[in-house]
Amino acid sequence: MTEILDFKRSRSTCVEKVDENTMVSICRLQDTLTEAFVEIKVKLPDLEIIDAKGKFYRSCQKKCQQNENEALKKVLGVRIGPGMLKIIKGLMGEKTDCKELIFMVEECCHGVILAFTKKTLDRHCLEDLNAIDYYKDMVKKNIRMYNRCAAFAPGSILVEGITPPTQ
């Protein structure tokens, strides 16, 4: 009898504007091996991370269930924008080897960026051929949007011909 590995993953990121000065971004990750969440609070308009917390309810990696909030506190004061991914990896890497935790913070930050992009996306109808060119150009100008939502995922007509960024 052959053993077949069954792996399922669900990840979602939700961004809400709490008040005129604050946004909250929450990333939830659940898969066969892991169940966790990360929440960051961001001060507007400068997009500074003012609070971060999270919890690994289940993980096969002990390093992910140790010091998650201590590692998350390292991102306080980071501003969401160019260069943030390198900064986050550097700061959090001092306190944790848990790549999933760092990934979830990055997803929260990308969620905030996409929340501000939503108005731009709403301006054009996807059925319009000019809109497709508009969105392709938008992703080319801000390559961090590549593969950050279903519309900009590999295989989508909106990113056809665009070279994905290297990590």
Rosetta blueprint (number, residue, H / E / L):
1 M L
2 T L
3 E L
4 I L
5 L L
6 D L
7 F L
8 K L
9 R E
10 S E
11 R E
12 S E
13 T E
14 C E
15 V E
16 E E
17 K E
18 V E
19 D E
20 E L
21 N L
22 T E
23 M E
24 V E
25 S E
26 I E
27 C E
28 R E
29 L E
30 Q E
31 D E
32 T L
33 L L
34 T L
35 E E
36 A E
37 F E
38 V E
39 E E
40 I E
41 K E
42 V E
43 K E
44 L L
45 P L
46 D L
47 L L
48 E E
49 I E
50 I E
51 D E
52 A E
53 K E
54 G E
55 K E
56 F E
57 Y E
58 R E
59 S L
60 C L
61 Q L
62 K H
63 K H
64 C H
65 Q L
66 Q L
67 N L
68 E H
69 N H
70 E H
71 A H
72 L H
73 K H
74 K H
75 V H
76 L L
77 G L
78 V L
79 R E
80 I L
81 G L
82 P L
83 G L
84 M H
85 L H
86 K H
87 I H
88 I H
89 K H
90 G H
91 L H
92 M H
93 G H
94 E L
95 K L
96 T L
97 D L
98 C L
99 K H
100 E H
101 L H
102 I H
103 F H
104 M H
105 V H
106 E H
107 E H
108 C H
109 C H
110 H H
111 G H
112 V H
113 I H
114 L H
115 A H
116 F H
117 T H
118 K H
119 K H
120 T H
121 L H
122 D H
123 R L
124 H L
125 C L
126 L L
127 E L
128 D L
129 L H
130 N H
131 A H
132 I H
133 D H
134 Y H
135 Y H
136 K H
137 D H
138 M H
139 V H
140 K H
141 K H
142 N L
143 I H
144 R H
145 M H
146 Y L
147 N L
148 R L
149 C L
150 A H
151 A H
152 F H
153 A L
154 P L
155 G L
156 S L
157 I L
158 L L
159 V L
160 E L
161 G L
162 I L
163 T L
164 P L
165 P L
166 T L
167 Q L
